[in-house]
Amino acid sequence: MKEFMVRPSVYKFDTVREFIKDFDLGKEDFILTTKPVFEFHLKELNLECQIKFYEMYGEGEPSDEKVEKIYEDIVGTPKRVIAVGGGSVLDIAKLFSLKRITPVEDLYDGKFEPIKDKELVLVPTTCGTGSEITNIAILELINKGTKKGLSSDEMFANAAVLIPELLQGLPFKVFASSSIDALIHAVESTLSPNGNEITRIFSYKAVEMILKGYILIRDKGEEYRSELLGDFSLASLLAGIAFSNAGCAAVHALSYPLGAKYHIPHGESNYAVFMGVMNNYMELKTDGEIKVLRTFISKILSCDEEDAFIGLEELLECILTKKKLSEYGVSEYELVIFAKSVMENQERLMKNNFVELDEERVLKIYKELY
């Protein structure tokens, strides 16, 4: 029984210039990035690579339509695909490393198999998704009205590259929502029935690094995050290693309909449902790994075990204010539609729940968060 795997080689550089030199980027490379990242970090390097800007193909989260448009604009067949950006950019780049990706909806429906034919190098500019280390690409499927993940070993990067310099200048809200996403990856992978003593080494370390960082930011102010970017970058990667083996679960599953319909950033939509899922887990089962997790969190937060999730919610509120679902414009009648969508489209995630959640329980969670 396979218990653990890490596929990409991990590299770390102090500066972007060092990375460019070491990887010897050139004419046969395709770079997917964003214009701000290009202007601030890449423009002065006069790269000869083919470069496309993610945001030039539409606003919001990645979708099958956006992937199709970018794919049409790629000239020739690059030998390497290099992504420098947040989770959306990295996820889309994984698809471009495949021999065939279109029609994208057919790929996600399993009508043809993903086959990799290009090297893939992933360089994150946020500290949340852990996408650089995983084999999962999340897209909004327009015709289905939801988000869906495609998981395949063919989409592992050849190299995952950490450059904390790229996180400098990240707006605090983006830093907050992306790092909360990493925390959720770590928490969900600790509770997953697929987790084990190896994966939990990574997930618990990520939880510890992120929460201790949040405490420092709470006590010293938002700007102190600049001292912690290396830690948060590493914590995101550790959480990515954990969930790529153990899997994410209901938090991500419940967030996807929200993100698809209301274009809420991924980390923020996860945050919106996070504690709702945790509290419902606790209603159903208080022993096992969730007890271990609460004990672990309580020691970091210096509180009693029974107050661990209360203390966690209070700490997170100091980092990013959580909104009710109604504040995003969600209508109450949509909660039934969302619950049904979760059960029909997110089986990949729901099978990793700490305890089984049926459609009635999912609807209950949405209503409590409304």
MOVEN-V353293 format. One record per residue. N is the residue number from 0. RES is the residue in three letters. SS is DSSP state (a for helix, b for strand, c for the rest). NEAR is the number of other C-alpha atoms within 12 Angstrom. Layout:
# MOVEN-V353293
((N | RES | SS | NEAR) (N | RES | SS | NEAR))
This chain:
# MOVEN-V353293
((0 | MET | c | 6) (1 | LYS | c | 12) (2 | GLU | c | 17) (3 | PHE | c | 22) (4 | MET | c | 22) (5 | VAL | c | 30) (6 | ARG | c | 24) (7 | PRO | c | 30) (8 | SER | b | 22) (9 | VAL | b | 25) (10 | TYR | b | 28) (11 | LYS | b | 26) (12 | PHE | c | 23) (13 | ASP | c | 19) (14 | THR | c | 22) (15 | VAL | a | 33) (16 | ARG | a | 22) (17 | GLU | a | 21) (18 | PHE | a | 30) (19 | ILE | a | 29) (20 | LYS | a | 14) (21 | ASP | a | 15) (22 | PHE | a | 23) (23 | ASP | c | 18) (24 | LEU | c | 29) (25 | GLY | c | 23) (26 | LYS | c | 20) (27 | GLU | c | 23) (28 | ASP | b | 32) (29 | PHE | b | 37) (30 | ILE | b | 45) (31 | LEU | b | 47) (32 | THR | b | 40) (33 | THR | c | 31) (34 | LYS | a | 22) (35 | PRO | a | 21) (36 | VAL | a | 34) (37 | PHE | a | 26) (38 | GLU | a | 14) (39 | PHE | a | 20) (40 | HIS | a | 29) (41 | LEU | a | 29) (42 | LYS | a | 19) (43 | GLU | a | 14) (44 | LEU | a | 20) (45 | ASN | c | 17) (46 | LEU | c | 22) (47 | GLU | c | 18) (48 | CYS | c | 27) (49 | GLN | b | 27) (50 | ILE | b | 33) (51 | LYS | b | 33) (52 | PHE | b | 31) (53 | TYR | a | 37) (54 | GLU | a | 25) (55 | MET | a | 19) (56 | TYR | a | 26) (57 | GLY | c | 18) (58 | GLU | c | 17) (59 | GLY | c | 23) (60 | GLU | c | 39) (61 | PRO | c | 41) (62 | SER | b | 40) (63 | ASP | a | 40) (64 | GLU | a | 26) (65 | LYS | a | 33) (66 | VAL | a | 41) (67 | GLU | a | 26) (68 | LYS | a | 25) (69 | ILE | a | 33) (70 | TYR | a | 31) (71 | GLU | a | 18) (72 | ASP | a | 21) (73 | ILE | c | 25) (74 | VAL | c | 18) (75 | GLY | c | 14) (76 | THR | c | 23) (77 | PRO | c | 28) (78 | LYS | c | 26) (79 | ARG | b | 34) (80 | VAL | b | 43) (81 | ILE | b | 45) (82 | ALA | b | 44) (83 | VAL | b | 46) (84 | GLY | b | 43) (85 | GLY | c | 43) (86 | GLY | a | 44) (87 | SER | a | 45) (88 | VAL | a | 45) (89 | LEU | a | 48) (90 | ASP | a | 48) (91 | ILE | a | 49) (92 | ALA | a | 50) (93 | LYS | a | 52) (94 | LEU | a | 52) (95 | PHE | a | 46) (96 | SER | c | 40) (97 | LEU | b | 33) (98 | LYS | c | 23) (99 | ARG | c | 24) (100 | ILE | c | 35) (101 | THR | c | 27) (102 | PRO | c | 23) (103 | VAL | a | 38) (104 | GLU | a | 29) (105 | ASP | a | 18) (106 | LEU | a | 29) (107 | TYR | a | 30) (108 | ASP | c | 21) (109 | GLY | c | 17) (110 | LYS | c | 14) (111 | PHE | c | 17) (112 | GLU | c | 23) (113 | PRO | c | 32) (114 | ILE | c | 21) (115 | LYS | b | 27) (116 | ASP | c | 24) (117 | LYS | c | 28) (118 | GLU | b | 34) (119 | LEU | b | 42) (120 | VAL | b | 43) (121 | LEU | b | 51) (122 | VAL | b | 51) (123 | PRO | b | 46) (124 | THR | c | 47) (125 | THR | c | 48) (126 | CYS | c | 49) (127 | GLY | c | 46) (128 | THR | c | 55) (129 | GLY | c | 52) (130 | SER | a | 52) (131 | GLU | a | 54) (132 | ILE | a | 47) (133 | THR | c | 46) (134 | ASN | c | 41) (135 | ILE | b | 39) (136 | ALA | b | 44) (137 | ILE | b | 40) (138 | LEU | b | 43) (139 | GLU | b | 38) (140 | LEU | b | 34) (141 | ILE | a | 22) (142 | ASN | a | 17) (143 | LYS | a | 21) (144 | GLY | c | 26) (145 | THR | b | 37) (146 | LYS | b | 40) (147 | LYS | b | 40) (148 | GLY | b | 37) (149 | LEU | b | 36) (150 | SER | b | 29) (151 | SER | c | 25) (152 | ASP | a | 26) (153 | GLU | a | 29) (154 | MET | a | 42) (155 | PHE | c | 43) (156 | ALA | c | 43) (157 | ASN | c | 33) (158 | ALA | b | 31) (159 | ALA | b | 41) (160 | VAL | b | 41) (161 | LEU | b | 41) (162 | ILE | c | 36) (163 | PRO | a | 33) (164 | GLU | a | 31) (165 | LEU | a | 35) (166 | LEU | a | 39) (167 | GLN | c | 30) (168 | GLY | c | 21) (169 | LEU | c | 28) (170 | PRO | c | 17) (171 | PHE | a | 24) (172 | LYS | a | 23) (173 | VAL | a | 27) (174 | PHE | a | 39) (175 | ALA | a | 39) (176 | SER | a | 34) (177 | SER | a | 41) (178 | SER | a | 51) (179 | ILE | a | 51) (180 | ASP | a | 47) (181 | ALA | a | 50) (182 | LEU | a | 50) (183 | ILE | a | 51) (184 | HIS | a | 51) (185 | ALA | a | 47) (186 | VAL | a | 52) (187 | GLU | a | 50) (188 | SER | a | 47) (189 | THR | a | 46) (190 | LEU | a | 44) (191 | SER | c | 39) (192 | PRO | c | 29) (193 | ASN | c | 30) (194 | GLY | c | 34) (195 | ASN | c | 25) (196 | GLU | c | 21) (197 | ILE | c | 24) (198 | THR | a | 36) (199 | ARG | a | 39) (200 | ILE | a | 25) (201 | PHE | a | 36) (202 | SER | a | 44) (203 | TYR | a | 41) (204 | LYS | a | 35) (205 | ALA | a | 43) (206 | VAL | a | 45) (207 | GLU | a | 34) (208 | MET | a | 33) (209 | ILE | a | 48) (210 | LEU | a | 41) (211 | LYS | a | 29) (212 | GLY | a | 36) (213 | TYR | a | 39) (214 | ILE | a | 28) (215 | LEU | a | 23) (216 | ILE | a | 27) (217 | ARG | a | 22) (218 | ASP | a | 16) (219 | LYS | a | 17) (220 | GLY | c | 17) (221 | GLU | a | 24) (222 | GLU | a | 22) (223 | TYR | a | 18) (224 | ARG | a | 35) (225 | SER | a | 26) (226 | GLU | a | 21) (227 | LEU | c | 30) (228 | LEU | a | 36) (229 | GLY | a | 28) (230 | ASP | a | 30) (231 | PHE | a | 44) (232 | SER | a | 47) (233 | LEU | a | 40) (234 | ALA | a | 44) (235 | SER | a | 49) (236 | LEU | a | 49) (237 | LEU | a | 45) (238 | ALA | a | 48) (239 | GLY | a | 51) (240 | ILE | a | 46) (241 | ALA | a | 47) (242 | PHE | a | 50) (243 | SER | a | 47) (244 | ASN | a | 39) (245 | ALA | a | 41) (246 | GLY | c | 44) (247 | CYS | c | 47) (248 | ALA | c | 44) (249 | ALA | a | 47) (250 | VAL | a | 48) (251 | HIS | a | 45) (252 | ALA | a | 44) (253 | LEU | a | 52) (254 | SER | a | 45) (255 | TYR | a | 43) (256 | PRO | a | 44) (257 | LEU | a | 44) (258 | GLY | a | 39) (259 | ALA | a | 33) (260 | LYS | a | 32) (261 | TYR | a | 28) (262 | HIS | c | 27) (263 | ILE | c | 30) (264 | PRO | c | 35) (265 | HIS | a | 43) (266 | GLY | a | 41) (267 | GLU | a | 40) (268 | SER | a | 37) (269 | ASN | a | 41) (270 | TYR | a | 42) (271 | ALA | a | 42) (272 | VAL | a | 42) (273 | PHE | a | 40) (274 | MET | a | 35) (275 | GLY | a | 33) (276 | VAL | a | 41) (277 | MET | a | 37) (278 | ASN | a | 30) (279 | ASN | a | 32) (280 | TYR | a | 32) (281 | MET | a | 24) (282 | GLU | a | 17) (283 | LEU | a | 18) (284 | LYS | c | 19) (285 | THR | c | 22) (286 | ASP | c | 18) (287 | GLY | c | 19) (288 | GLU | a | 29) (289 | ILE | a | 33) (290 | LYS | a | 24) (291 | VAL | a | 21) (292 | LEU | a | 35) (293 | ARG | a | 34) (294 | THR | a | 26) (295 | PHE | a | 30) (296 | ILE | a | 35) (297 | SER | a | 26) (298 | LYS | a | 23) (299 | ILE | a | 28) (300 | LEU | a | 30) (301 | SER | c | 20) (302 | CYS | c | 20) (303 | ASP | c | 18) (304 | GLU | a | 23) (305 | GLU | a | 24) (306 | ASP | a | 21) (307 | ALA | a | 29) (308 | PHE | a | 34) (309 | ILE | a | 22) (310 | GLY | a | 26) (311 | LEU | a | 41) (312 | GLU | a | 28) (313 | GLU | a | 22) (314 | LEU | a | 32) (315 | LEU | a | 34) (316 | GLU | a | 22) (317 | CYS | a | 24) (318 | ILE | a | 35) (319 | LEU | c | 28) (320 | THR | c | 19) (321 | LYS | c | 31) (322 | LYS | c | 21) (323 | LYS | c | 26) (324 | LEU | a | 33) (325 | SER | a | 21) (326 | GLU | a | 18) (327 | TYR | a | 22) (328 | GLY | c | 19) (329 | VAL | c | 27) (330 | SER | c | 20) (331 | GLU | c | 22) (332 | TYR | c | 16) (333 | GLU | a | 22) (334 | LEU | a | 32) (335 | VAL | a | 24) (336 | ILE | a | 26) (337 | PHE | a | 38) (338 | ALA | a | 34) (339 | LYS | a | 25) (340 | SER | a | 30) (341 | VAL | a | 38) (342 | MET | a | 29) (343 | GLU | a | 23) (344 | ASN | a | 30) (345 | GLN | c | 33) (346 | GLU | a | 26) (347 | ARG | a | 23) (348 | LEU | a | 39) (349 | MET | a | 32) (350 | LYS | c | 27) (351 | ASN | c | 30) (352 | ASN | c | 39) (353 | PHE | c | 39) (354 | VAL | c | 29) (355 | GLU | c | 24) (356 | LEU | c | 32) (357 | ASP | c | 21) (358 | GLU | a | 25) (359 | GLU | a | 20) (360 | ARG | a | 28) (361 | VAL | a | 35) (362 | LEU | a | 30) (363 | LYS | a | 24) (364 | ILE | a | 34) (365 | TYR | a | 40) (366 | LYS | a | 26) (367 | GLU | a | 22) (368 | LEU | a | 30) (369 | TYR | c | 25))
